[in-house]
Amino acid sequence: MTHARILSACLLLPLCISACSKQDRTTYIPDKKDQLSKRIDLSSAQRPIVIHGQSIAALEGAPSIDETILQDFQNYIADRKGAKGAFLDLRKQLKLRPDQMLLFGVRSKVQKDTPFVDLSNTDLFSRANTLAIEHLALLKRSSVPEKDPYETTAAYQQRVLDEQQRTQRLTAKSNVDLGRIEDALNFSSRGLEFPDSFDALSRIDYDADQALLTVQTSVPQVRAVELERYDPAAQFQLFSFKVNASAEQAKDIIRIFDARGLAPVYIAFVLDYQPNGIQINRIVLMEYLGIEQEFKLLAQLMPKQIKVQTLNTRLDVLHEQSIALQHLIPFQFGLSARTAQLKHGEI
């Protein structure tokens, strides 16, 4: 996959079956751990179905995504006390509808090339789409038991057939729902974090005359005083937005940042799902408390647009893009999107 280099790291973006009825807007959270060996818990209703499972076959041969990553993804889904648990708590706090997703990535990734959340690039959705599809495809693939040396060939073949039929029964009604896409979006990217102190690149300030609050941070975190240490050809991004706020609202938000000490603050996004694309509903600021990976909700903001600038270390703007909130980002989840990604070698 071709990725833009950001300070020698790639800056790209890229099925829990849970749900509610349209009348009940609380989110269902399954109690059982959805271990790979147990396949999928189908005891609940679903959030919006994004990809029907009947169209997804068990993987033949090796998947395009390393099976270790697929297993790590399964562990992320099942971990109700770690990052996934913190994520589910945030969904409750935000009172999200079943057709809304919360995107903030994960705090840390072992792989250095894991991209940051980047809504300026539909690779974010492509990567999540492929991960969710291959995860379900792997669940549909039955394990092949070893043949006992004292077992007849006919008996062994029957055991293989029984295992295949058992797997088919367990996954027959499985679909990729919006909850699994949401999981894949977060698992596949790192979060946008504010540094513990501000400078010319990462800042939050208020223009009282225009009643505008400006929020800006560098991605990845770059200190203005350190720019001369980097290769002149190296690149990074500035993520920023302006939002109308009264003086009191601005004071409250800035006071939170001033009082946070070393506690990191992350940017998250509430996304509205539609069959033909995604809309950014609002931006969420949250503080990481570090207690069982818990987050504290700080503010929910609705700017008109987000600005993403790509700069070199001399602060020349190489590329600039504005992303309007409430406007559709075209993307259709499904096998055709995965096929297109494979065709272009983007996995």
N, C-alpha and C positions, 0 to 999 in steps of 0.2 A: 504494500500500500504506500502511496506517495503522501508524505506528510510534510507540512511546513515545519522547519526547525525553529524552536523558540529557546534561545540560550542553551543550545545543544540538547534540548528535550523537545519532543513532538507536542505541539499544541493542537490537538484535534478533538473532536468529539465523536466519541464515536463519533411451573407457571403457577405459583400460588393461586389456587383457585379460591378467591375470596370475593365477596360482593354484597350488594344490597338490592332491594327492590327499588323501583323508581319512587315509590311512596316513602320508603324508609331510607333516609340519607345518612344513616350511620354506617360506618365501615365494618364489615365482618372480619374478624381476625381469628384464623383457625388456631386451635390449641395444640393440635398434634404437630410434631416435627415431621416435616416432609422429607424424610431421608430418601436417598436415591434408591435404596433397596426396597423401600415400601411404595415406590412410585408416587402416585398423586392422590391426595385426599379429595374425593368427589362428594363429600357429605354436605357441601354448602351450595347456595346459589352463586352466580358469578357476577363479577363486574363486566362491563361491556366486552364481548368477544371480539378480539382483534384479528385473529387467524384461526380458522376452524381446523381442529386437529385431524379430521379425516383426510385433509390434503397433505399432511406431513407423514411421511413414511419413516420407518426405522432406518437409521444410517447404515448404508452398505459400505464396508471398509472404514477407513479413518475419516473423521469429520474434518472440516476445514479449520475448526478451532480445536486447539489441544484439549484432550480429555481431562487433563489436570485442571485447566481453567474451568471446564464445565463442572467438575467436581467441586472446585472452589466456589463456583456460583451456587451450586446446590447447598453447600455449607452456609453461605451467606443467607440464602433464603430461609434455612432452618434455624438460624441463630436468633432466637427471640430475645436474648439477653444482651446481645452485642450491638453492632451497627444497625442491624435490621430492627431490633427492638426499639432503639432510639428513633428510627425512622417512623415506625408505627405510632409511637407516642406523639411525634410531631403532626402526623396526619390527624390524630384525634384533636390536638390543640387547635389546628387550623380549620377543623370541621369541614374537611374536603368532601365533595360529592364523589360518587363512584366513577363519574366520567372525567375526573380531574386527577392529575399526577403531580407528585412532589419530586422535584429534581434538585439534588444538591451534591451528588457524587459521594465519594467516601473520603474519610479524613486522610488515609495514607494507603499507598499501594506499594507492594514489594517491587513490581515491575516499574522501572524508571520511565518506560515509554508509554505508560498509561496516560491517556490525554486528559487535559483539564476540561471541565464543562465549557462547551463552546457552542452557543446557540446560533452563531453566525454561519455554522457549517452543518449541513444535513448528514454528514458522516456520523454524528451523534446518534441519529435515529437508525441509520443503516447498521451500525455496529450492534445496537440493542436488538434490532430485528433479527439479525443473524444469530446472536447469542440465544435468544428466546426460542427460535426455531430449532437450533441444534440441540438445545437442552431437552426439549420435548422429544425430538427424534432419538436421542440417546436413551431416554426413559422407555421408549417404545422398543428398543432393541433388547431382546431376551438374552440372559447369560447362558453360556453353553457349559453344561456340567461335564466334569471329567468322567471318562469311562472307567468303571471298576474292572480290574483284570479278570475277575470271576463272573463278570456280567456278560450276558449274550449280546450280540450286536443288535438283535431285535428289541431287547429290553432297554438298551441304551438309547436307541433311536426313539423309542416311545417316551422315555424321560425327556429327551430334547423336545419332542413335539408337545408334551405336557407343559413344559416351561414356556414354550412359545405361545401356547393357547392361554396360559395364566397371565402372561404379560399383556397379551391382546385384550383380555377381559378387563384388566386393571386400567388400561389406558384408552379403551375404546371411546369413552366420552370426554377425553381430555382435550382442552383447547388452550390456545395462548390467549389469556385474557389481559385486560389493561394492567392488572396488578403485576403480571409477569413482565410486561414491557417496562413498567415502572421500575421493577427490580433490576432489569437488565440495563436501563439507562443509568441508574445510580452505580451499579457494580462496575460498569465499563469506563467510569471517569472519575477524576479527582476533583475535589471541591475547590471553589474560589474562596480564598481566605485573606482577610486583612492582616497586615503585619501588626506587631505589638506596639509600634509607634508610627506616626505619620511623617511624610516628607512631601516633596514636590510631585512624586509619582503616586503615592497612596495617601489619600486625604479625604476628609469630610468637612465641608464648610458651608456657610450660609450667607446668602446675599439678601440683606434685609430690604433693600430698595425694590428688588424684583420678587421677594418672598420665595426664593428658590434655594433648595438644599441640594448641594452637589456631592455625590458619592463616587469615588474613583479608587481603583486599586490596580496594581500591575500583576500580570500573569505570565510566568510565575513571579513570585515576589522578587523584586529588584529594588535595591536601595539606590537613590539618586547619587549618593557620594561614592558608590562603588562602580558606576558605569565605566569609568576609565580602565577598570581591570579587565573588562570583557573584550573579546575580539570585536573590532569595528563592524564586522559583517554579521555578528550575532543579532538576533531579533527577539523581541518580547511584545506583549500586548498590553494595552491600557483598556480596562473595562470601566465605563462610567455611565452615569445617568443623572438627570436633574429632575426634581420633583417639587411641586408646589407645597409649601409648608408654612404654617404660621410661625411666628417667633417662638412661641411656647413649644410647639411641636419640635422645632429644630433644636431648641435647648435640651429637651428631654432626650432626643436621640444622641446628640453630641455628648451630653452628660454621661450616658451609658458607656460610650466609647472611652471617655476620660476616666471612668471609674473601674474599668474592666481589668486593670492591671495587665497580667500576661495572658489572660484568657482569650483564646482566639475567637474571632467573629467570622462567620461564614455567610455567603450569599446563596440563597436558594430561590427556586422558581416554582410557582404554581402554574401548571400547564393544563389547558382545556383540550380534550381529545375530540376530534371529528374524524370520520372515516377517510376524508381526503386531506387531512393535515392536522397541525398542532397550532394552538394560539398561546402566547404567553399572557396569563391572566394578571399576575402581580409578582412582585419581588419580595422576598422575605429575608430579614436579617436575623441571625440567631447566634447566640453565644455558646461555645462549647465548654461545658462544666467539668468534663473529665471524670465524672462519677458514673461508672458503668456506661460510659459514652453518651451521657445525657446532654441534651441541648435545651437552652432557654430561649423562648421566642422574644425578640426585642422589638421588631417593628415590621409592619406590612406596608409596602409602598407601591404606588401605581403611577410611574412616570409615563410620559407619552412614548418614549423610545429609549433604547439602550444604544450606546455608541461603543464600537470595538475598533481600536486603532492598532495597527501593527507598526512598530518603530524599530529602528536600529539603535545602537548604543550612543549615537550622536544626536538622538531624539528627532531624526528625520522621519516624518510620517510616510511609510511605504504603502499603506493601504488603510482605508477607512470604510466602515460599514455601519449603517444605522438599522436597528431592528425595532420595528414598531410593535408595541404591545397591542393586543386585541386583533392583530392582523394575522391572517392564516399563513403558516409556513407549510407549503405543499409537501406532503409525503404520504405514501400509502404503504402501510405495513403489509407484509405477505411474502409468499415464495418468490414472486417476480422481482421484488426489491433485493432479496438475497441472491437470486440468479444474476442480476445486474452487477451486484457487488463482486461476485465470484468472477464474472466475465472480465471485469476491469482489474482483477487482481488486487482488490482493496481489503482483503481479509488477511 
